């Protein structure tokens, strides 16, 4: 049992000393940035569609 504990401690130290965690954080930050860009683009695109729909509605109402 005691040996297992020390093996776990050594594995954790090895994992924390590696740079794999840093890469994961960088990937997460890039994914968050891409997500924010998608949300901003989607909101802008939704506004364009809404304006287009309203202009079409106004055009149809003028013919009625």
PyMOL Python script that loads the backbone (N, CA, C, O; Angstrom):
from pymol import cmd

cmd.read_pdbstr("""\
ATOM      1  N   UNK A   1       0.829  -1.193   0.000  1.00  0.00           N
ATOM      2  CA  UNK A   1       0.000   0.000   0.000  1.00  0.00           C
ATOM      3  C   UNK A   1       0.869   1.252   0.000  1.00  0.00           C
ATOM      4  O   UNK A   1       0.615   2.196  -0.747  1.00  0.00           O
ATOM      5  N   UNK A   2       1.898   1.249   0.846  1.00  0.00           N
ATOM      6  CA  UNK A   2       2.797   2.389   0.957  1.00  0.00           C
ATOM      7  C   UNK A   2       3.522   2.624  -0.371  1.00  0.00           C
ATOM      8  O   UNK A   2       3.713   3.769  -0.782  1.00  0.00           O
ATOM      9  N   UNK A   3       3.923   1.545  -1.036  1.00  0.00           N
ATOM     10  CA  UNK A   3       4.624   1.657  -2.318  1.00  0.00           C
ATOM     11  C   UNK A   3       3.701   2.226  -3.393  1.00  0.00           C
ATOM     12  O   UNK A   3       4.140   3.009  -4.235  1.00  0.00           O
ATOM     13  N   UNK A   4       2.443   1.841  -3.371  1.00  0.00           N
ATOM     14  CA  UNK A   4       1.470   2.368  -4.339  1.00  0.00           C
ATOM     15  C   UNK A   4       1.310   3.875  -4.179  1.00  0.00           C
ATOM     16  O   UNK A   4       1.220   4.609  -5.163  1.00  0.00           O
ATOM     17  N   UNK A   5       1.276   4.324  -2.937  1.00  0.00           N
ATOM     18  CA  UNK A   5       1.147   5.752  -2.676  1.00  0.00           C
ATOM     19  C   UNK A   5       2.324   6.513  -3.270  1.00  0.00           C
ATOM     20  O   UNK A   5       2.139   7.548  -3.909  1.00  0.00           O
ATOM     21  N   UNK A   6       3.544   5.997  -3.058  1.00  0.00           N
ATOM     22  CA  UNK A   6       4.723   6.682  -3.580  1.00  0.00           C
ATOM     23  C   UNK A   6       4.761   6.620  -5.100  1.00  0.00           C
ATOM     24  O   UNK A   6       5.219   7.565  -5.741  1.00  0.00           O
ATOM     25  N   UNK A   7       4.293   5.535  -5.683  1.00  0.00           N
ATOM     26  CA  UNK A   7       4.217   5.461  -7.150  1.00  0.00           C
ATOM     27  C   UNK A   7       3.236   6.496  -7.689  1.00  0.00           C
ATOM     28  O   UNK A   7       3.483   7.111  -8.726  1.00  0.00           O
ATOM     29  N   UNK A   8       2.126   6.685  -6.986  1.00  0.00           N
ATOM     30  CA  UNK A   8       1.157   7.688  -7.385  1.00  0.00           C
ATOM     31  C   UNK A   8       1.758   9.087  -7.291  1.00  0.00           C
ATOM     32  O   UNK A   8       1.567   9.914  -8.183  1.00  0.00           O
ATOM     33  N   UNK A   9       2.476   9.344  -6.217  1.00  0.00           N
ATOM     34  CA  UNK A   9       3.121  10.655  -6.045  1.00  0.00           C
ATOM     35  C   UNK A   9       4.131  10.896  -7.173  1.00  0.00           C
ATOM     36  O   UNK A   9       4.179  11.988  -7.738  1.00  0.00           O
ATOM     37  N   UNK A  10       4.926   9.892  -7.497  1.00  0.00           N
ATOM     38  CA  UNK A  10       5.909  10.045  -8.569  1.00  0.00           C
ATOM     39  C   UNK A  10       5.239  10.278  -9.919  1.00  0.00           C
ATOM     40  O   UNK A  10       5.718  11.087 -10.713  1.00  0.00           O
ATOM     41  N   UNK A  11       4.143   9.582 -10.185  1.00  0.00           N
ATOM     42  CA  UNK A  11       3.422   9.791 -11.435  1.00  0.00           C
ATOM     43  C   UNK A  11       2.853  11.203 -11.513  1.00  0.00           C
ATOM     44  O   UNK A  11       2.907  11.838 -12.566  1.00  0.00           O
ATOM     45  N   UNK A  12       2.308  11.693 -10.406  1.00  0.00           N
ATOM     46  CA  UNK A  12       1.770  13.048 -10.391  1.00  0.00           C
ATOM     47  C   UNK A  12       2.861  14.090 -10.603  1.00  0.00           C
ATOM     48  O   UNK A  12       2.658  15.070 -11.319  1.00  0.00           O
ATOM     49  N   UNK A  13       4.025  13.878  -9.977  1.00  0.00           N
ATOM     50  CA  UNK A  13       5.133  14.809 -10.166  1.00  0.00           C
ATOM     51  C   UNK A  13       5.607  14.804 -11.610  1.00  0.00           C
ATOM     52  O   UNK A  13       5.920  15.855 -12.168  1.00  0.00           O
ATOM     53  N   UNK A  14       5.661  13.628 -12.214  1.00  0.00           N
ATOM     54  CA  UNK A  14       6.088  13.530 -13.609  1.00  0.00           C
ATOM     55  C   UNK A  14       5.078  14.214 -14.526  1.00  0.00           C
ATOM     56  O   UNK A  14       5.458  14.906 -15.470  1.00  0.00           O
ATOM     57  N   UNK A  15       3.797  14.018 -14.248  1.00  0.00           N
ATOM     58  CA  UNK A  15       2.758  14.629 -15.065  1.00  0.00           C
ATOM     59  C   UNK A  15       2.782  16.142 -14.934  1.00  0.00           C
ATOM     60  O   UNK A  15       2.625  16.851 -15.928  1.00  0.00           O
ATOM     61  N   UNK A  16       2.975  16.640 -13.737  1.00  0.00           N
ATOM     62  CA  UNK A  16       2.974  18.084 -13.517  1.00  0.00           C
ATOM     63  C   UNK A  16       4.233  18.737 -14.065  1.00  0.00           C
ATOM     64  O   UNK A  16       4.207  19.920 -14.403  1.00  0.00           O
ATOM     65  N   UNK A  17       5.334  18.001 -14.163  1.00  0.00           N
ATOM     66  CA  UNK A  17       6.565  18.594 -14.668  1.00  0.00           C
ATOM     67  C   UNK A  17       6.585  18.641 -16.192  1.00  0.00           C
ATOM     68  O   UNK A  17       7.378  19.383 -16.772  1.00  0.00           O
ATOM     69  N   UNK A  18       5.737  17.871 -16.843  1.00  0.00           N
ATOM     70  CA  UNK A  18       5.689  17.862 -18.300  1.00  0.00           C
ATOM     71  C   UNK A  18       5.000  19.108 -18.832  1.00  0.00           C
ATOM     72  O   UNK A  18       4.388  19.864 -18.079  1.00  0.00           O
ATOM     73  N   UNK A  19       5.107  19.308 -20.125  1.00  0.00           N
ATOM     74  CA  UNK A  19       4.492  20.471 -20.760  1.00  0.00           C
ATOM     75  C   UNK A  19       3.170  20.116 -21.422  1.00  0.00           C
ATOM     76  O   UNK A  19       2.601  20.941 -22.136  1.00  0.00           O
ATOM     77  N   UNK A  20       2.677  18.920 -21.204  1.00  0.00           N
ATOM     78  CA  UNK A  20       1.415  18.522 -21.808  1.00  0.00           C
ATOM     79  C   UNK A  20       0.262  19.360 -21.277  1.00  0.00           C
ATOM     80  O   UNK A  20      -0.650  19.692 -22.033  1.00  0.00           O
ATOM     81  N   UNK A  21       0.280  19.704 -20.016  1.00  0.00           N
ATOM     82  CA  UNK A  21      -0.772  20.526 -19.437  1.00  0.00           C
ATOM     83  C   UNK A  21      -0.814  21.908 -20.047  1.00  0.00           C
ATOM     84  O   UNK A  21      -1.885  22.480 -20.248  1.00  0.00           O
ATOM     85  N   UNK A  22       0.357  22.440 -20.339  1.00  0.00           N
ATOM     86  CA  UNK A  22       0.422  23.757 -20.965  1.00  0.00           C
ATOM     87  C   UNK A  22      -0.193  23.707 -22.356  1.00  0.00           C
ATOM     88  O   UNK A  22      -0.896  24.638 -22.748  1.00  0.00           O
ATOM     89  N   UNK A  23       0.053  22.654 -23.099  1.00  0.00           N
ATOM     90  CA  UNK A  23      -0.538  22.510 -24.423  1.00  0.00           C
ATOM     91  C   UNK A  23      -2.051  22.435 -24.335  1.00  0.00           C
ATOM     92  O   UNK A  23      -2.757  23.013 -25.163  1.00  0.00           O
ATOM     93  N   UNK A  24      -2.548  21.727 -23.337  1.00  0.00           N
ATOM     94  CA  UNK A  24      -4.005  21.614 -23.176  1.00  0.00           C
ATOM     95  C   UNK A  24      -4.626  22.977 -22.893  1.00  0.00           C
ATOM     96  O   UNK A  24      -5.698  23.288 -23.412  1.00  0.00           O
ATOM     97  N   UNK A  25      -3.967  23.789 -22.079  1.00  0.00           N
ATOM     98  CA  UNK A  25      -4.482  25.129 -21.782  1.00  0.00           C
ATOM     99  C   UNK A  25      -4.482  25.978 -23.035  1.00  0.00           C
ATOM    100  O   UNK A  25      -5.431  26.723 -23.279  1.00  0.00           O
ATOM    101  N   UNK A  26      -3.426  25.876 -23.837  1.00  0.00           N
ATOM    102  CA  UNK A  26      -3.373  26.641 -25.078  1.00  0.00           C
ATOM    103  C   UNK A  26      -4.487  26.220 -26.025  1.00  0.00           C
ATOM    104  O   UNK A  26      -5.118  27.071 -26.653  1.00  0.00           O
ATOM    105  N   UNK A  27      -4.733  24.932 -26.135  1.00  0.00           N
ATOM    106  CA  UNK A  27      -5.817  24.450 -26.990  1.00  0.00           C
ATOM    107  C   UNK A  27      -7.169  24.930 -26.472  1.00  0.00           C
ATOM    108  O   UNK A  27      -8.046  25.284 -27.261  1.00  0.00           O
ATOM    109  N   UNK A  28      -7.339  24.944 -25.173  1.00  0.00           N
ATOM    110  CA  UNK A  28      -8.599  25.411 -24.589  1.00  0.00           C
ATOM    111  C   UNK A  28      -8.806  26.905 -24.866  1.00  0.00           C
ATOM    112  O   UNK A  28      -9.920  27.334 -25.166  1.00  0.00           O
ATOM    113  N   UNK A  29      -7.740  27.686 -24.766  1.00  0.00           N
ATOM    114  CA  UNK A  29      -7.852  29.115 -25.052  1.00  0.00           C
ATOM    115  C   UNK A  29      -8.181  29.362 -26.522  1.00  0.00           C
ATOM    116  O   UNK A  29      -8.988  30.236 -26.839  1.00  0.00           O
ATOM    117  N   UNK A  30      -7.565  28.603 -27.409  1.00  0.00           N
ATOM    118  CA  UNK A  30      -7.863  28.738 -28.840  1.00  0.00           C
ATOM    119  C   UNK A  30      -9.312  28.340 -29.112  1.00  0.00           C
ATOM    120  O   UNK A  30     -10.005  29.014 -29.874  1.00  0.00           O
ATOM    121  N   UNK A  31      -9.771  27.259 -28.501  1.00  0.00           N
ATOM    122  CA  UNK A  31     -11.157  26.824 -28.681  1.00  0.00           C
ATOM    123  C   UNK A  31     -12.127  27.886 -28.159  1.00  0.00           C
ATOM    124  O   UNK A  31     -13.160  28.135 -28.780  1.00  0.00           O
ATOM    125  N   UNK A  32     -11.809  28.509 -27.036  1.00  0.00           N
ATOM    126  CA  UNK A  32     -12.667  29.561 -26.485  1.00  0.00           C
ATOM    127  C   UNK A  32     -12.695  30.774 -27.416  1.00  0.00           C
ATOM    128  O   UNK A  32     -13.749  31.379 -27.612  1.00  0.00           O
ATOM    129  N   UNK A  33     -11.554  31.129 -27.985  1.00  0.00           N
ATOM    130  CA  UNK A  33     -11.495  32.247 -28.915  1.00  0.00           C
ATOM    131  C   UNK A  33     -12.312  31.955 -30.168  1.00  0.00           C
ATOM    132  O   UNK A  33     -13.037  32.825 -30.650  1.00  0.00           O
ATOM    133  N   UNK A  34     -12.202  30.755 -30.691  1.00  0.00           N
ATOM    134  CA  UNK A  34     -12.993  30.368 -31.863  1.00  0.00           C
ATOM    135  C   UNK A  34     -14.483  30.386 -31.521  1.00  0.00           C
ATOM    136  O   UNK A  34     -15.301  30.817 -32.333  1.00  0.00           O
ATOM    137  N   UNK A  35     -14.835  29.923 -30.329  1.00  0.00           N
ATOM    138  CA  UNK A  35     -16.232  29.953 -29.899  1.00  0.00           C
ATOM    139  C   UNK A  35     -16.776  31.372 -29.809  1.00  0.00           C
ATOM    140  O   UNK A  35     -17.898  31.638 -30.241  1.00  0.00           O
ATOM    141  N   UNK A  36     -15.994  32.274 -29.257  1.00  0.00           N
ATOM    142  CA  UNK A  36     -16.423  33.676 -29.171  1.00  0.00           C
ATOM    143  C   UNK A  36     -16.595  34.279 -30.560  1.00  0.00           C
ATOM    144  O   UNK A  36     -17.543  35.026 -30.800  1.00  0.00           O
ATOM    145  N   UNK A  37     -15.686  33.959 -31.472  1.00  0.00           N
ATOM    146  CA  UNK A  37     -15.798  34.458 -32.838  1.00  0.00           C
ATOM    147  C   UNK A  37     -17.049  33.912 -33.522  1.00  0.00           C
ATOM    148  O   UNK A  37     -17.714  34.628 -34.270  1.00  0.00           O
ATOM    149  N   UNK A  38     -17.363  32.655 -33.268  1.00  0.00           N
ATOM    150  CA  UNK A  38     -18.569  32.054 -33.857  1.00  0.00           C
ATOM    151  C   UNK A  38     -19.827  32.717 -33.321  1.00  0.00           C
ATOM    152  O   UNK A  38     -20.760  32.984 -34.077  1.00  0.00           O
ATOM    153  N   UNK A  39     -19.857  32.982 -32.034  1.00  0.00           N
ATOM    154  CA  UNK A  39     -21.026  33.642 -31.442  1.00  0.00           C
ATOM    155  C   UNK A  39     -21.190  35.047 -32.016  1.00  0.00           C
ATOM    156  O   UNK A  39     -22.299  35.443 -32.375  1.00  0.00           O
ATOM    157  N   UNK A  40     -20.108  35.793 -32.103  1.00  0.00           N
ATOM    158  CA  UNK A  40     -20.180  37.153 -32.641  1.00  0.00           C
ATOM    159  C   UNK A  40     -20.622  37.137 -34.102  1.00  0.00           C
ATOM    160  O   UNK A  40     -21.438  37.961 -34.515  1.00  0.00           O
ATOM    161  N   UNK A  41     -20.091  36.211 -34.875  1.00  0.00           N
ATOM    162  CA  UNK A  41     -20.458  36.113 -36.288  1.00  0.00           C
ATOM    163  C   UNK A  41     -21.911  35.701 -36.437  1.00  0.00           C
ATOM    164  O   UNK A  41     -22.619  36.228 -37.295  1.00  0.00           O
ATOM    165  N   UNK A  42     -22.363  34.770 -35.617  1.00  0.00           N
ATOM    166  CA  UNK A  42     -23.742  34.310 -35.690  1.00  0.00           C
ATOM    167  C   UNK A  42     -24.706  35.441 -35.343  1.00  0.00           C
ATOM    168  O   UNK A  42     -25.741  35.592 -35.992  1.00  0.00           O
ATOM    169  N   UNK A  43     -24.381  36.225 -34.340  1.00  0.00           N
ATOM    170  CA  UNK A  43     -25.251  37.338 -33.973  1.00  0.00           C
ATOM    171  C   UNK A  43     -25.305  38.375 -35.092  1.00  0.00           C
ATOM    172  O   UNK A  43     -26.370  38.922 -35.379  1.00  0.00           O
ATOM    173  N   UNK A  44     -24.162  38.649 -35.725  1.00  0.00           N
ATOM    174  CA  UNK A  44     -24.131  39.592 -36.831  1.00  0.00           C
ATOM    175  C   UNK A  44     -24.933  39.051 -38.003  1.00  0.00           C
ATOM    176  O   UNK A  44     -25.685  39.791 -38.637  1.00  0.00           O
ATOM    177  N   UNK A  45     -24.779  37.771 -38.292  1.00  0.00           N
ATOM    178  CA  UNK A  45     -25.501  37.140 -39.390  1.00  0.00           C
ATOM    179  C   UNK A  45     -27.004  37.136 -39.112  1.00  0.00           C
ATOM    180  O   UNK A  45     -27.801  37.351 -40.026  1.00  0.00           O
ATOM    181  N   UNK A  46     -27.396  36.896 -37.865  1.00  0.00           N
ATOM    182  CA  UNK A  46     -28.809  36.919 -37.497  1.00  0.00           C
ATOM    183  C   UNK A  46     -29.389  38.318 -37.696  1.00  0.00           C
ATOM    184  O   UNK A  46     -30.533  38.460 -38.128  1.00  0.00           O
ATOM    185  N   UNK A  47     -28.611  39.340 -37.386  1.00  0.00           N
ATOM    186  CA  UNK A  47     -29.076  40.722 -37.589  1.00  0.00           C
ATOM    187  C   UNK A  47     -29.279  40.995 -39.081  1.00  0.00           C
ATOM    188  O   UNK A  47     -30.265  41.627 -39.460  1.00  0.00           O
ATOM    189  N   UNK A  48     -28.377  40.536 -39.919  1.00  0.00           N
ATOM    190  CA  UNK A  48     -28.503  40.727 -41.369  1.00  0.00           C
ATOM    191  C   UNK A  48     -29.757  40.024 -41.895  1.00  0.00           C
ATOM    192  O   UNK A  48     -30.487  40.582 -42.714  1.00  0.00           O
ATOM    193  N   UNK A  49     -30.003  38.807 -41.425  1.00  0.00           N
ATOM    194  CA  UNK A  49     -31.187  38.069 -41.854  1.00  0.00           C
ATOM    195  C   UNK A  49     -32.458  38.782 -41.395  1.00  0.00           C
ATOM    196  O   UNK A  49     -33.427  38.863 -42.149  1.00  0.00           O
ATOM    197  N   UNK A  50     -32.461  39.296 -40.175  1.00  0.00           N
ATOM    198  CA  UNK A  50     -33.628  40.003 -39.651  1.00  0.00           C
ATOM    199  C   UNK A  50     -33.920  41.255 -40.472  1.00  0.00           C
ATOM    200  O   UNK A  50     -35.076  41.517 -40.803  1.00  0.00           O
ATOM    201  N   UNK A  51     -32.901  42.025 -40.801  1.00  0.00           N
ATOM    202  CA  UNK A  51     -33.089  43.235 -41.601  1.00  0.00           C
ATOM    203  C   UNK A  51     -33.605  42.868 -42.989  1.00  0.00           C
ATOM    204  O   UNK A  51     -34.495  43.536 -43.513  1.00  0.00           O
ATOM    205  N   UNK A  52     -33.059  41.820 -43.583  1.00  0.00           N
ATOM    206  CA  UNK A  52     -33.520  41.383 -44.902  1.00  0.00           C
ATOM    207  C   UNK A  52     -34.974  40.929 -44.846  1.00  0.00           C
ATOM    208  O   UNK A  52     -35.766  41.275 -45.723  1.00  0.00           O
ATOM    209  N   UNK A  53     -35.325  40.166 -43.836  1.00  0.00           N
ATOM    210  CA  UNK A  53     -36.697  39.692 -43.682  1.00  0.00           C
ATOM    211  C   UNK A  53     -37.655  40.863 -43.516  1.00  0.00           C
ATOM    212  O   UNK A  53     -38.737  40.871 -44.103  1.00  0.00           O
ATOM    213  N   UNK A  54     -37.264  41.845 -42.721  1.00  0.00           N
ATOM    214  CA  UNK A  54     -38.131  43.014 -42.516  1.00  0.00           C
ATOM    215  C   UNK A  54     -38.311  43.793 -43.804  1.00  0.00           C
ATOM    216  O   UNK A  54     -39.414  44.264 -44.084  1.00  0.00           O
ATOM    217  N   UNK A  55     -37.267  43.941 -44.591  1.00  0.00           N
ATOM    218  CA  UNK A  55     -37.407  44.677 -45.853  1.00  0.00           C
ATOM    219  C   UNK A  55     -38.292  43.918 -46.834  1.00  0.00           C
ATOM    220  O   UNK A  55     -39.050  44.535 -47.582  1.00  0.00           O
ATOM    221  N   UNK A  56     -38.209  42.598 -46.846  1.00  0.00           N
ATOM    222  CA  UNK A  56     -39.085  41.800 -47.705  1.00  0.00           C
ATOM    223  C   UNK A  56     -40.530  41.927 -47.237  1.00  0.00           C
ATOM    224  O   UNK A  56     -41.441  42.041 -48.057  1.00  0.00           O
ATOM    225  N   UNK A  57     -40.741  41.908 -45.935  1.00  0.00           N
ATOM    226  CA  UNK A  57     -42.090  42.051 -45.382  1.00  0.00           C
ATOM    227  C   UNK A  57     -42.685  43.402 -45.739  1.00  0.00           C
ATOM    228  O   UNK A  57     -43.856  43.491 -46.106  1.00  0.00           O
ATOM    229  N   UNK A  58     -41.891  44.441 -45.635  1.00  0.00           N
ATOM    230  CA  UNK A  58     -42.360  45.780 -45.982  1.00  0.00           C
ATOM    231  C   UNK A  58     -42.687  45.848 -47.470  1.00  0.00           C
ATOM    232  O   UNK A  58     -43.678  46.466 -47.858  1.00  0.00           O
ATOM    233  N   UNK A  59     -41.866  45.222 -48.304  1.00  0.00           N
ATOM    234  CA  UNK A  59     -42.119  45.220 -49.742  1.00  0.00           C
ATOM    235  C   UNK A  59     -43.427  44.496 -50.059  1.00  0.00           C
ATOM    236  O   UNK A  59     -44.202  44.973 -50.888  1.00  0.00           O
ATOM    237  N   UNK A  60     -43.687  43.369 -49.426  1.00  0.00           N
ATOM    238  CA  UNK A  60     -44.930  42.636 -49.658  1.00  0.00           C
ATOM    239  C   UNK A  60     -46.135  43.415 -49.136  1.00  0.00           C
ATOM    240  O   UNK A  60     -47.202  43.398 -49.751  1.00  0.00           O
ATOM    241  N   UNK A  61     -45.968  44.097 -48.003  1.00  0.00           N
ATOM    242  CA  UNK A  61     -47.071  44.885 -47.452  1.00  0.00           C
ATOM    243  C   UNK A  61     -47.421  46.059 -48.367  1.00  0.00           C
ATOM    244  O   UNK A  61     -48.586  46.450 -48.428  1.00  0.00           O
ATOM    245  N   UNK A  62     -46.466  46.621 -49.068  1.00  0.00           N
ATOM    246  CA  UNK A  62     -46.747  47.747 -49.952  1.00  0.00           C
ATOM    247  C   UNK A  62     -47.544  47.308 -51.185  1.00  0.00           C
ATOM    248  O   UNK A  62     -48.245  48.123 -51.786  1.00  0.00           O
ATOM    249  N   UNK A  63     -47.444  46.035 -51.566  1.00  0.00           N
ATOM    250  CA  UNK A  63     -48.204  45.539 -52.703  1.00  0.00           C
ATOM    251  C   UNK A  63     -49.613  45.109 -52.311  1.00  0.00           C
ATOM    252  O   UNK A  63     -50.457  44.908 -53.184  1.00  0.00           O
ATOM    253  N   UNK A  64     -49.875  44.969 -51.052  1.00  0.00           N
ATOM    254  CA  UNK A  64     -51.194  44.483 -50.610  1.00  0.00           C
ATOM    255  C   UNK A  64     -52.215  45.533 -50.542  1.00  0.00           C
ATOM    256  O   UNK A  64     -53.361  45.258 -50.187  1.00  0.00           O
TER     257      UNK A  64
END
""", "prot")
cmd.dss("prot")
cmd.show_as("cartoon", "prot")
cmd.util.cbc("prot")
cmd.orient("prot")
